[in-house]
Structure formats: structure tokens, C-alpha cells
Amino acid sequence: MRSVDLMANFEFHEADPYAEPLHVSPTGRILRFMLKPGQSVREHNAPHSPVYIVGLKGEGRCAGGDGQEHSLKPGTLVILEPGEHHSVWATDGELVFLAILHGIPPELRDHP
């Protein structure tokens, strides 16, 4: 067993959002995203996994395959189906959230 303090040691990058891998195994991945104001995670999808997004710090917005925008703030859980397109962006302040996925995509399986 190991423990991770989700609210410590945030690392923000100037040019782009930073996705810190907190856990990577054949059964799943947990990434902690840190966005400065105005930064965004462009629209993409996870074709082989649902995506669970959990707001930790700050406020932002997210949009899913339905095109609807939703608020993302501490305590918010966003559930996306496999293959559902989505994007996330920070609004006025810094935004920190977790993305939890099942498995590892085929293109990452042979990389440590």
C-alpha cells in the first residue's frame, strides 16, 4: 500500500497544463492535472476507458460529448463514458483535478 497527499506539492507550468502521473499500472491510471488561469486541456477522448474527473482546488469548466459546459470545483465528480470527447479549462484562478482511468492504452503499454 502507498499513500499520496493529493493537496501537496502542486506544480504549475507556464506554457501548458501539467499532468502528473500519481499512479500507473496495468489496471489503471490516476493523473493530477494542474492548470494556471486560462490554460486548457484540449478536446480529446479515452477510447478504451471511462474517465472520472474529481475537482480538488480552484474552479474551472468542463465540456463533454453532449456539448454542455459544467462547473468543476472541489468536490465535483464528472463521469465520462469510454470514447466520450471532453475538454477542461481553468477560468480565473488555478485549477487542480484528478483524472482516473481504467487500464493503460495500447500505445503506452510498452513504455515504463
N, CA, C and O atoms as a Tinker XYZ file with bonds, in Angstrom:
   448  protein
     1  N      0.848000   -1.184000    0.000000    73     2
     2  CA     0.000000    0.000000    0.000000    64     1     3
     3  C      0.886000    1.238000    0.000000    63     2     4     5
     4  O      1.977000    1.242000    0.571000    81     3
     5  N      0.403000    2.274000   -0.643000    73     3     6
     6  CA     1.082000    3.564000   -0.554000    64     5     7
     7  C      0.035000    4.654000   -0.429000    63     6     8     9
     8  O     -1.137000    4.439000   -0.741000    81     7
     9  N      0.454000    5.806000    0.021000    73     7    10
    10  CA    -0.448000    6.921000    0.252000    64     9    11
    11  C      0.090000    8.156000   -0.459000    63    10    12    13
    12  O      1.299000    8.384000   -0.494000    81    11
    13  N     -0.811000    8.950000   -1.024000    73    11    14
    14  CA    -0.422000   10.169000   -1.731000    64    13    15
    15  C     -1.241000   11.327000   -1.172000    63    14    16    17
    16  O     -2.464000   11.239000   -1.069000    81    15
    17  N     -0.569000   12.398000   -0.817000    73    15    18
    18  CA    -1.263000   13.609000   -0.374000    64    17    19
    19  C     -1.671000   14.387000   -1.628000    63    18    20    21
    20  O     -0.831000   15.004000   -2.283000    81    19
    21  N     -2.940000   14.353000   -1.949000    73    19    22
    22  CA    -3.437000   14.970000   -3.172000    64    21    23
    23  C     -3.366000   16.491000   -3.156000    63    22    24    25
    24  O     -3.433000   17.127000   -4.209000    81    23
    25  N     -3.231000   17.077000   -1.977000    73    23    26
    26  CA    -3.277000   18.529000   -1.852000    64    25    27
    27  C     -1.889000   19.149000   -1.616000    63    26    28    29
    28  O     -1.792000   20.316000   -1.236000    81    27
    29  N     -0.825000   18.382000   -1.838000    73    27    30
    30  CA     0.529000   18.887000   -1.592000    64    29    31
    31  C      1.345000   18.904000   -2.880000    63    30    32    33
    32  O      1.103000   18.128000   -3.804000    81    31
    33  N      2.311000   19.804000   -2.911000    73    31    34
    34  CA     3.321000   19.856000   -3.968000    64    33    35
    35  C      2.742000   20.060000   -5.368000    63    34    36    37
    36  O      3.119000   19.359000   -6.307000    81    35
    37  N      1.845000   21.001000   -5.502000    73    35    38
    38  CA     1.306000   21.317000   -6.830000    64    37    39
    39  C      2.425000   21.900000   -7.695000    63    38    40    41
    40  O      3.251000   22.675000   -7.215000    81    39
    41  N      2.441000   21.521000   -8.965000    73    39    42
    42  CA     3.449000   22.008000   -9.913000    64    41    43
    43  C      2.730000   22.560000  -11.140000    63    42    44    45
    44  O      2.142000   21.812000  -11.921000    81    43
    45  N      2.787000   23.862000  -11.293000    73    43    46
    46  CA     2.148000   24.519000  -12.428000    64    45    47
    47  C      3.215000   24.897000  -13.446000    63    46    48    49
    48  O      4.287000   25.376000  -13.076000    81    47
    49  N      2.925000   24.684000  -14.723000    73    47    50
    50  CA     3.844000   25.059000  -15.798000    64    49    51
    51  C      3.290000   26.281000  -16.515000    63    50    52    53
    52  O      2.076000   26.444000  -16.640000    81    51
    53  N      4.189000   27.136000  -16.984000    73    51    54
    54  CA     3.772000   28.392000  -17.610000    64    53    55
    55  C      3.086000   28.182000  -18.952000    63    54    56    57
    56  O      2.049000   28.792000  -19.215000    81    55
    57  N      3.642000   27.339000  -19.793000    73    55    58
    58  CA     3.150000   27.229000  -21.173000    64    57    59
    59  C      1.916000   26.343000  -21.315000    63    58    60    61
    60  O      1.006000   26.660000  -22.080000    81    59
    61  N      1.885000   25.238000  -20.581000    73    59    62
    62  CA     0.823000   24.247000  -20.757000    64    61    63
    63  C      0.395000   23.668000  -19.420000    63    62    64    65
    64  O      1.134000   23.753000  -18.439000    81    63
    65  N     -0.808000   23.074000  -19.374000    73    63    66
    66  CA    -1.209000   22.363000  -18.163000    64    65    67
    67  C     -0.212000   21.236000  -17.880000    63    66    68    69
    68  O      0.417000   20.704000  -18.796000    81    67
    69  N     -0.080000   20.885000  -16.616000    73    67    70
    70  CA     0.810000   19.785000  -16.241000    64    69    71
    71  C     -0.031000   18.619000  -15.741000    63    70    72    73
    72  O     -0.879000   18.787000  -14.864000    81    71
    73  N      0.208000   17.434000  -16.304000    73    71    74
    74  CA    -0.468000   16.204000  -15.879000    64    73    75
    75  C      0.564000   15.336000  -15.179000    63    74    76    77
    76  O      1.449000   14.767000  -15.818000    81    75
    77  N      0.443000   15.240000  -13.868000    73    75    78
    78  CA     1.381000   14.460000  -13.064000    64    77    79
    79  C      0.827000   13.054000  -12.853000    63    78    80    81
    80  O     -0.244000   12.902000  -12.265000    81    79
    81  N      1.541000   12.010000  -13.326000    73    79    82
    82  CA     1.060000   10.651000  -13.083000    64    81    83
    83  C      1.292000   10.273000  -11.617000    63    82    84    85
    84  O      2.435000   10.144000  -11.180000    81    83
    85  N      0.217000   10.096000  -10.869000    73    83    86
    86  CA     0.320000    9.694000   -9.464000    64    85    87
    87  C      0.360000    8.182000   -9.320000    63    86    88    89
    88  O      0.940000    7.652000   -8.372000    81    87
    89  N     -0.263000    7.490000  -10.273000    73    87    90
    90  CA    -0.294000    6.021000  -10.245000    64    89    91
    91  C     -0.494000    5.517000  -11.670000    63    90    92    93
    92  O     -1.394000    5.969000  -12.379000    81    91
    93  N      0.347000    4.584000  -12.077000    73    91    94
    94  CA     0.215000    3.960000  -13.383000    64    93    95
    95  C      0.450000    2.469000  -13.201000    63    94    96    97
    96  O      1.500000    2.052000  -12.712000    81    95
    97  N     -0.533000    1.672000  -13.596000    73    95    98
    98  CA    -0.405000    0.219000  -13.524000    64    97    99
    99  C     -1.229000   -0.379000  -14.656000    63    98   100   101
   100  O     -1.994000    0.337000  -15.302000    81    99
   101  N     -1.089000   -1.676000  -14.909000    73    99   102
   102  CA    -1.899000   -2.295000  -15.966000    64   101   103
   103  C     -3.406000   -2.169000  -15.735000    63   102   104   105
   104  O     -4.186000   -2.278000  -16.681000    81   103
   105  N     -3.818000   -1.942000  -14.499000    73   103   106
   106  CA    -5.253000   -1.872000  -14.208000    64   105   107
   107  C     -5.816000   -0.455000  -14.220000    63   106   108   109
   108  O     -7.035000   -0.282000  -14.249000    81   107
   109  N     -4.945000    0.574000  -14.197000    73   107   110
   110  CA    -5.479000    1.925000  -14.219000    64   109   111
   111  C     -4.431000    2.998000  -14.043000    63   110   112   113
   112  O     -3.272000    2.731000  -13.728000    81   111
   113  N     -4.883000    4.237000  -14.260000    73   111   114
   114  CA    -4.025000    5.408000  -14.118000    64   113   115
   115  C     -4.756000    6.476000  -13.331000    63   114   116   117
   116  O     -5.973000    6.633000  -13.437000    81   115
   117  N     -3.985000    7.209000  -12.537000    73   115   118
   118  CA    -4.502000    8.385000  -11.846000    64   117   119
   119  C     -3.550000    9.527000  -12.148000    63   118   120   121
   120  O     -2.364000    9.468000  -11.825000    81   119
   121  N     -4.085000   10.570000  -12.773000    73   119   122
   122  CA    -3.296000   11.734000  -13.148000    64   121   123
   123  C     -3.819000   12.951000  -12.395000    63   122   124   125
   124  O     -5.028000   13.144000  -12.274000    81   123
   125  N     -2.896000   13.772000  -11.890000    73   123   126
   126  CA    -3.293000   15.023000  -11.251000    64   125   127
   127  C     -2.940000   16.154000  -12.207000    63   126   128   129
   128  O     -1.770000   16.372000  -12.521000    81   127
   129  N     -3.955000   16.866000  -12.664000    73   127   130
   130  CA    -3.774000   17.973000  -13.591000    64   129   131
   131  C     -3.714000   19.281000  -12.834000    63   130   132   133
   132  O     -4.493000   19.510000  -11.909000    81   131
   133  N     -2.772000   20.153000  -13.234000    73   131   134
   134  CA    -2.627000   21.470000  -12.644000    64   133   135
   135  C     -2.619000   22.499000  -13.763000    63   134   136   137
   136  O     -1.739000   22.483000  -14.624000    81   135
   137  N     -3.599000   23.390000  -13.747000    73   135   138
   138  CA    -3.758000   24.398000  -14.798000    64   137   139
   139  C     -3.692000   25.790000  -14.200000    63   138   140   141
   140  O     -4.305000   26.065000  -13.168000    81   139
   141  N     -2.947000   26.660000  -14.852000    73   139   142
   142  CA    -2.928000   28.072000  -14.482000    64   141   143
   143  C     -4.154000   28.738000  -15.117000    63   142   144   145
   144  O     -4.753000   28.172000  -16.031000    81   143
   145  N     -4.531000   29.919000  -14.653000    73   143   146
   146  CA    -5.693000   30.603000  -15.229000    64   145   147
   147  C     -5.592000   30.707000  -16.750000    63   146   148   149
   148  O     -4.553000   31.093000  -17.287000    81   147
   149  N     -6.668000   30.363000  -17.430000    73   147   150
   150  CA    -6.719000   30.437000  -18.876000    64   149   151
   151  C     -6.190000   29.223000  -19.618000    63   150   152   153
   152  O     -6.421000   29.093000  -20.820000    81   151
   153  N     -5.483000   28.329000  -18.932000    73   151   154
   154  CA    -4.994000   27.121000  -19.598000    64   153   155
   155  C     -6.123000   26.117000  -19.781000    63   154   156   157
   156  O     -7.118000   26.138000  -19.057000    81   155
   157  N     -5.947000   25.225000  -20.776000    73   155   158
   158  CA    -6.980000   24.225000  -21.022000    64   157   159
   159  C     -6.370000   22.901000  -21.458000    63   158   160   161
   160  O     -5.268000   22.843000  -22.004000    81   159
   161  N     -7.117000   21.857000  -21.201000    73   159   162
   162  CA    -6.827000   20.535000  -21.747000    64   161   163
   163  C     -7.744000   20.429000  -22.957000    63   162   164   165
   164  O     -8.964000   20.339000  -22.817000    81   163
   165  N     -7.153000   20.441000  -24.136000    73   163   166
   166  CA    -7.935000   20.467000  -25.371000    64   165   167
   167  C     -8.824000   19.233000  -25.482000    63   166   168   169
   168  O     -8.607000   18.228000  -24.805000    81   167
   169  N     -9.815000   19.330000  -26.337000    73   167   170
   170  CA   -10.763000   18.233000  -26.506000    64   169   171
   171  C    -10.042000   16.962000  -26.963000    63   170   172   173
   172  O     -9.224000   16.986000  -27.883000    81   171
   173  N    -10.364000   15.870000  -26.301000    73   171   174
   174  CA    -9.792000   14.570000  -26.600000    64   173   175
   175  C    -10.734000   13.510000  -26.051000    63   174   176   177
   176  O    -11.802000   13.840000  -25.536000    81   175
   177  N    -10.349000   12.229000  -26.154000    73   175   178
   178  CA   -11.139000   11.168000  -25.552000    64   177   179
   179  C    -10.229000   10.031000  -25.121000    63   178   180   181
   180  O     -9.068000    9.961000  -25.525000    81   179
   181  N    -10.759000    9.160000  -24.311000    73   179   182
   182  CA   -10.075000    7.934000  -23.891000    64   181   183
   183  C    -10.902000    6.784000  -24.465000    63   182   184   185
   184  O    -11.883000    6.369000  -23.848000    81   183
   185  N    -10.524000    6.264000  -25.632000    73   183   186
   186  CA   -11.387000    5.310000  -26.328000    64   185   187
   187  C    -11.628000    3.995000  -25.594000    63   186   188   189
   188  O    -12.630000    3.324000  -25.841000    81   187
   189  N    -10.707000    3.617000  -24.683000    73   187   190
   190  CA   -10.809000    2.310000  -24.046000    64   189   191
   191  C    -11.153000    2.370000  -22.564000    63   190   192   193
   192  O    -11.081000    1.353000  -21.873000    81   191
   193  N    -11.528000    3.553000  -22.063000    73   191   194
   194  CA   -11.764000    3.671000  -20.622000    64   193   195
   195  C    -12.774000    4.769000  -20.323000    63   194   196   197
   196  O    -12.821000    5.784000  -21.018000    81   195
   197  N    -13.584000    4.562000  -19.284000    73   195   198
   198  CA   -14.307000    5.722000  -18.761000    64   197   199
   199  C    -13.285000    6.662000  -18.123000    63   198   200   201
   200  O    -12.171000    6.252000  -17.798000    81   199
   201  N    -13.671000    7.908000  -17.950000    73   199   202
   202  CA   -12.807000    8.886000  -17.287000    64   201   203
   203  C    -13.612000    9.493000  -16.151000    63   202   204   205
   204  O    -14.734000    9.962000  -16.342000    81   203
   205  N    -13.015000    9.473000  -14.962000    73   203   206
   206  CA   -13.640000   10.080000  -13.792000    64   205   207
   207  C    -12.778000   11.271000  -13.405000    63   206   208   209
   208  O    -11.595000   11.111000  -13.106000    81   207
   209  N    -13.359000   12.460000  -13.409000    73   207   210
   210  CA   -12.647000   13.690000  -13.072000    64   209   211
   211  C    -13.162000   14.182000  -11.726000    63   210   212   213
   212  O    -14.368000   14.299000  -11.513000    81   211
   213  N    -12.224000   14.472000  -10.815000    73   211   214
   214  CA   -12.572000   14.927000   -9.469000    64   213   215
   215  C    -11.898000   16.269000   -9.218000    63   214   216   217
   216  O    -10.671000   16.363000   -9.249000    81   215
   217  N    -12.687000   17.303000   -8.971000    73   215   218
   218  CA   -12.136000   18.619000   -8.665000    64   217   219
   219  C    -11.488000   18.633000   -7.294000    63   218   220   221
   220  O    -12.067000   18.138000   -6.327000    81   219
   221  N    -10.277000   19.203000   -7.198000    73   219   222
   222  CA    -9.554000   19.295000   -5.925000    64   221   223
   223  C     -9.382000   20.723000   -5.436000    63   222   224   225
   224  O     -9.552000   20.996000   -4.247000    81   223
   225  N     -9.041000   21.653000   -6.356000    73   223   226
   226  CA    -8.728000   23.029000   -5.945000    64   225   227
   227  C     -9.094000   23.977000   -7.079000    63   226   228   229
   228  O     -8.897000   23.662000   -8.252000    81   227
   229  N     -9.623000   25.127000   -6.723000    73   227   230
   230  CA    -9.944000   26.146000   -7.706000    64   229   231
   231  C    -11.245000   25.863000   -8.437000    63   230   232   233
   232  O    -12.001000   24.964000   -8.070000    81   231
   233  N    -11.488000   26.640000   -9.469000    73   231   234
   234  CA   -12.705000   26.462000  -10.256000    64   233   235
   235  C    -12.386000   26.515000  -11.734000    63   234   236   237
   236  O    -11.499000   27.244000  -12.176000    81   235
   237  N    -13.126000   25.732000  -12.478000    73   235   238
   238  CA   -12.962000   25.699000  -13.919000    64   237   239
   239  C    -14.241000   25.206000  -14.555000    63   238   240   241
   240  O    -15.295000   25.146000  -13.922000    81   239
   241  N    -14.125000   24.856000  -15.815000    73   239   242
   242  CA   -15.269000   24.364000  -16.576000    64   241   243
   243  C    -14.832000   23.118000  -17.325000    63   242   244   245
   244  O    -13.649000   22.923000  -17.602000    81   243
   245  N    -15.798000   22.287000  -17.645000    73   243   246
   246  CA   -15.533000   21.137000  -18.490000    64   245   247
   247  C    -16.718000   20.950000  -19.418000    63   246   248   249
   248  O    -17.843000   21.347000  -19.114000    81   247
   249  N    -16.437000   20.340000  -20.553000    73   247   250
   250  CA   -17.483000   20.044000  -21.519000    64   249   251
   251  C    -17.309000   18.599000  -21.955000    63   250   252   253
   252  O    -16.188000   18.130000  -22.152000    81   251
   253  N    -18.415000   17.907000  -22.102000    73   251   254
   254  CA   -18.394000   16.512000  -22.525000    64   253   255
   255  C    -18.961000   16.367000  -23.916000    63   254   256   257
   256  O    -19.150000   17.344000  -24.640000    81   255
   257  N    -19.225000   15.139000  -24.271000    73   255   258
   258  CA   -19.727000   14.819000  -25.595000    64   257   259
   259  C    -21.067000   15.442000  -25.914000    63   258   260   261
   260  O    -21.420000   15.588000  -27.084000    81   259
   261  N    -21.822000   15.813000  -24.885000    73   259   262
   262  CA   -23.134000   16.425000  -25.113000    64   261   263
   263  C    -23.028000   17.915000  -25.440000    63   262   264   265
   264  O    -24.032000   18.562000  -25.737000    81   263
   265  N    -21.781000   18.467000  -25.384000    73   263   266
   266  CA   -21.584000   19.874000  -25.695000    64   265   267
   267  C    -21.946000   20.822000  -24.567000    63   266   268   269
   268  O    -21.738000   22.030000  -24.685000    81   267
   269  N    -22.483000   20.296000  -23.478000    73   267   270
   270  CA   -22.869000   21.129000  -22.345000    64   269   271
   271  C    -21.649000   21.446000  -21.480000    63   270   272   273
   272  O    -20.815000   20.571000  -21.245000    81   271
   273  N    -21.539000   22.676000  -21.011000    73   271   274
   274  CA   -20.486000   23.058000  -20.078000    64   273   275
   275  C    -20.965000   22.805000  -18.658000    63   274   276   277
   276  O    -22.130000   23.023000  -18.324000    81   275
   277  N    -20.030000   22.336000  -17.825000    73   275   278
   278  CA   -20.327000   22.064000  -16.424000    64   277   279
   279  C    -19.245000   22.692000  -15.562000    63   278   280   281
   280  O    -18.091000   22.785000  -15.980000    81   279
   281  N    -19.609000   23.118000  -14.370000    73   279   282
   282  CA   -18.665000   23.678000  -13.417000    64   281   283
   283  C    -17.797000   22.558000  -12.849000    63   282   284   285
   284  O    -18.280000   21.451000  -12.611000    81   283
   285  N    -16.517000   22.851000  -12.635000    73   283   286
   286  CA   -15.608000   21.911000  -11.985000    64   285   287
   287  C    -14.965000   22.643000  -10.820000    63   286   288   289
   288  O    -14.250000   23.625000  -11.022000    81   287
   289  N    -15.211000   22.174000   -9.606000    73   287   290
   290  CA   -14.676000   22.790000   -8.397000    64   289   291
   291  C    -14.427000   21.684000   -7.378000    63   290   292   293
   292  O    -14.792000   20.535000   -7.628000    81   291
   293  N    -13.819000   21.997000   -6.239000    73   291   294
   294  CA   -13.549000   20.957000   -5.249000    64   293   295
   295  C    -14.823000   20.184000   -4.880000    63   294   296   297
   296  O    -15.867000   20.766000   -4.588000    81   295
   297  N    -14.699000   18.887000   -4.904000    73   295   298
   298  CA   -15.829000   18.030000   -4.557000    64   297   299
   299  C    -16.711000   17.640000   -5.723000    63   298   300   301
   300  O    -17.642000   16.854000   -5.547000    81   299
   301  N    -16.447000   18.169000   -6.919000    73   299   302
   302  CA   -17.242000   17.824000   -8.094000    64   301   303
   303  C    -16.692000   16.557000   -8.738000    63   302   304   305
   304  O    -15.480000   16.412000   -8.898000    81   303
   305  N    -17.582000   15.642000   -9.106000    73   303   306
   306  CA   -17.225000   14.431000   -9.837000    64   305   307
   307  C    -17.870000   14.500000  -11.214000    63   306   308   309
   308  O    -19.083000   14.675000  -11.329000    81   307
   309  N    -17.060000   14.362000  -12.256000    73   307   310
   310  CA   -17.538000   14.333000  -13.636000    64   309   311
   311  C    -17.282000   12.929000  -14.167000    63   310   312   313
   312  O    -16.172000   12.411000  -14.044000    81   311
   313  N    -18.298000   12.311000  -14.754000    73   311   314
   314  CA   -18.189000   10.939000  -15.255000    64   313   315
   315  C    -18.343000   10.967000  -16.770000    63   314   316   317
   316  O    -19.346000   11.447000  -17.298000    81   315
   317  N    -17.331000   10.445000  -17.459000    73   315   318
   318  CA   -17.329000   10.398000  -18.921000    64   317   319
   319  C    -17.247000    8.941000  -19.373000    63   318   320   321
   320  O    -16.495000    8.147000  -18.807000    81   319
   321  N    -18.012000    8.607000  -20.376000    73   319   322
   322  CA   -18.037000    7.249000  -20.911000    64   321   323
   323  C    -16.826000    7.012000  -21.815000    63   322   324   325
   324  O    -16.252000    7.973000  -22.325000    81   323
   325  N    -16.425000    5.753000  -22.026000    73   323   326
   326  CA   -15.323000    5.475000  -22.947000    64   325   327
   327  C    -15.593000    6.122000  -24.309000    63   326   328   329
   328  O    -16.691000    6.013000  -24.855000    81   327
   329  N    -14.585000    6.787000  -24.838000    73   327   330
   330  CA   -14.704000    7.423000  -26.140000    64   329   331
   331  C    -15.404000    8.771000  -26.146000    63   330   332   333
   332  O    -15.465000    9.421000  -27.190000    81   331
   333  N    -15.934000    9.209000  -25.009000    73   331   334
   334  CA   -16.636000   10.494000  -24.972000    64   333   335
   335  C    -15.630000   11.644000  -25.031000    63   334   336   337
   336  O    -14.718000   11.722000  -24.209000    81   335
   337  N    -15.800000   12.517000  -25.990000    73   335   338
   338  CA   -14.924000   13.682000  -26.116000    64   337   339
   339  C    -15.164000   14.632000  -24.946000    63   338   340   341
   340  O    -16.294000   14.805000  -24.491000    81   339
   341  N    -14.076000   15.246000  -24.466000    73   339   342
   342  CA   -14.191000   16.180000  -23.356000    64   341   343
   343  C    -13.015000   17.142000  -23.361000    63   342   344   345
   344  O    -11.958000   16.864000  -23.927000    81   343
   345  N    -13.228000   18.275000  -22.719000    73   343   346
   346  CA   -12.182000   19.269000  -22.521000    64   345   347
   347  C    -12.395000   19.902000  -21.151000    63   346   348   349
   348  O    -13.499000   19.884000  -20.605000    81   347
   349  N    -11.311000   20.464000  -20.604000    73   347   350
   350  CA   -11.356000   21.103000  -19.279000    64   349   351
   351  C    -10.527000   22.375000  -19.356000    63   350   352   353
   352  O     -9.484000   22.396000  -20.009000    81   351
   353  N    -10.980000   23.438000  -18.692000    73   351   354
   354  CA   -10.197000   24.665000  -18.680000    64   353   355
   355  C    -10.354000   25.385000  -17.353000    63   354   356   357
   356  O    -11.390000   25.315000  -16.692000    81   355
   357  N     -9.274000   26.085000  -16.986000    73   355   358
   358  CA    -9.280000   26.920000  -15.783000    64   357   359
   359  C     -9.890000   28.259000  -16.157000    63   358   360   361
   360  O     -9.691000   28.756000  -17.265000    81   359
   361  N    -10.624000   28.833000  -15.238000    73   359   362
   362  CA   -11.240000   30.134000  -15.510000    64   361   363
   363  C    -10.339000   31.227000  -14.919000    63   362   364   365
   364  O     -9.288000   31.516000  -15.492000    81   363
   365  N    -10.713000   31.831000  -13.812000    73   363   366
   366  CA    -9.991000   32.980000  -13.265000    64   365   367
   367  C     -8.788000   32.621000  -12.402000    63   366   368   369
   368  O     -7.879000   33.436000  -12.248000    81   367
   369  N     -8.767000   31.427000  -11.842000    73   367   370
   370  CA    -7.681000   31.037000  -10.943000    64   369   371
   371  C     -7.090000   29.700000  -11.336000    63   370   372   373
   372  O     -7.444000   29.121000  -12.362000    81   371
   373  N     -6.186000   29.223000  -10.504000    73   371   374
   374  CA    -5.582000   27.917000  -10.735000    64   373   375
   375  C     -6.624000   26.821000  -10.544000    63   374   376   377
   376  O     -7.541000   26.961000   -9.735000    81   375
   377  N     -6.479000   25.739000  -11.289000    73   375   378
   378  CA    -7.389000   24.594000  -11.203000    64   377   379
   379  C     -6.571000   23.322000  -11.046000    63   378   380   381
   380  O     -5.612000   23.091000  -11.782000    81   379
   381  N     -6.963000   22.497000  -10.077000    73   379   382
   382  CA    -6.324000   21.196000   -9.862000    64   381   383
   383  C     -7.420000   20.150000   -9.832000    63   382   384   385
   384  O     -8.420000   20.307000   -9.131000    81   383
   385  N     -7.229000   19.071000  -10.600000    73   383   386
   386  CA    -8.201000   17.978000  -10.597000    64   385   387
   387  C     -7.517000   16.652000  -10.869000    63   386   388   389
   388  O     -6.410000   16.604000  -11.404000    81   387
   389  N     -8.193000   15.579000  -10.493000    73   387   390
   390  CA    -7.730000   14.227000  -10.781000    64   389   391
   391  C     -8.477000   13.690000  -11.982000    63   390   392   393
   392  O     -9.651000   13.999000  -12.189000    81   391
   393  N     -7.786000   12.881000  -12.773000    73   391   394
   394  CA    -8.418000   12.096000  -13.832000    64   393   395
   395  C     -8.079000   10.641000  -13.528000    63   394   396   397
   396  O     -6.908000   10.279000  -13.411000    81   395
   397  N     -9.106000    9.815000  -13.404000    73   395   398
   398  CA    -8.938000    8.402000  -13.071000    64   397   399
   399  C     -9.435000    7.586000  -14.261000    63   398   400   401
   400  O    -10.561000    7.766000  -14.725000    81   399
   401  N     -8.583000    6.688000  -14.745000    73   399   402
   402  CA    -8.909000    5.883000  -15.926000    64   401   403
   403  C     -8.635000    4.411000  -15.652000    63   402   404   405
   404  O     -7.811000    4.079000  -14.800000    81   403
   405  N     -9.315000    3.536000  -16.363000    73   403   406
   406  CA    -9.081000    2.096000  -16.289000    64   405   407
   407  C     -7.961000    1.717000  -17.243000    63   406   408   409
   408  O     -7.858000    2.288000  -18.329000    81   407
   409  N     -7.128000    0.774000  -16.862000    73   407   410
   410  CA    -6.132000    0.215000  -17.769000    64   409   411
   411  C     -5.137000    1.220000  -18.309000    63   410   412   413
   412  O     -5.090000    2.377000  -17.891000    81   411
   413  N     -4.336000    0.738000  -19.260000    73   411   414
   414  CA    -3.352000    1.562000  -19.946000    64   413   415
   415  C     -3.624000    1.426000  -21.438000    63   414   416   417
   416  O     -3.797000    0.309000  -21.926000    81   415
   417  N     -3.667000    2.532000  -22.174000    73   415   418
   418  CA    -3.930000    2.425000  -23.606000    64   417   419
   419  C     -2.835000    1.634000  -24.311000    63   418   420   421
   420  O     -1.687000    1.640000  -23.867000    81   419
   421  N     -3.175000    0.958000  -25.400000    73   419   422
   422  CA    -2.202000    0.122000  -26.103000    64   421   423
   423  C     -0.899000    0.843000  -26.444000    63   422   424   425
   424  O      0.169000    0.237000  -26.367000    81   423
   425  N     -0.962000    2.118000  -26.819000    73   423   426
   426  CA     0.248000    2.837000  -27.221000    64   425   427
   427  C      1.200000    3.108000  -26.058000    63   426   428   429
   428  O      2.359000    3.447000  -26.296000    81   427
   429  N      0.748000    2.969000  -24.799000    73   427   430
   430  CA     1.603000    3.203000  -23.631000    64   429   431
   431  C      2.042000    1.913000  -22.949000    63   430   432   433
   432  O      2.838000    1.974000  -22.012000    81   431
   433  N      1.568000    0.771000  -23.370000    73   431   434
   434  CA     1.832000   -0.485000  -22.666000    64   433   435
   435  C      3.292000   -0.899000  -22.660000    63   434   436   437
   436  O      3.731000   -1.543000  -21.708000    81   435
   437  N      4.056000   -0.557000  -23.677000    73   435   438
   438  CA     5.459000   -0.978000  -23.746000    64   437   439
   439  C      6.414000    0.061000  -23.189000    63   438   440   441
   440  O      7.631000   -0.097000  -23.283000    81   439
   441  N      5.866000    1.136000  -22.603000    73   439   442
   442  CA     6.708000    2.188000  -22.039000    64   441   443
   443  C      6.616000    2.161000  -20.523000    63   442   444   445
   444  O      5.540000    1.944000  -19.967000    81   443
   445  N      7.753000    2.383000  -19.847000    73   443   446
   446  CA     7.713000    2.405000  -18.366000    64   445   447
   447  C      6.957000    3.585000  -17.817000    63   446   448
   448  O      6.842000    3.733000  -16.600000    81   447
